[in-house]
């Protein structure tokens, strides 16, 4: 799969490469904490005077959803099989 942000169109990343990258990333406890956070409130800033809430949309990570699956720390968003995934 070509990575569109690279300048060379001959740069490719395979599914195996992505699996290696993900395995290394999930060895980091901070990555696991961030990707498994269901709700987060961004505090007010100079540019935005009110706090803003963010809710994770992945159903298998949310313990209050019937599709919750214990032990999952991240989930890939659904992508139709006919659509190429771009990173």
Order of alpha helices (4+ residues) and beta strands (2+ residues): alpha-alpha-beta-beta
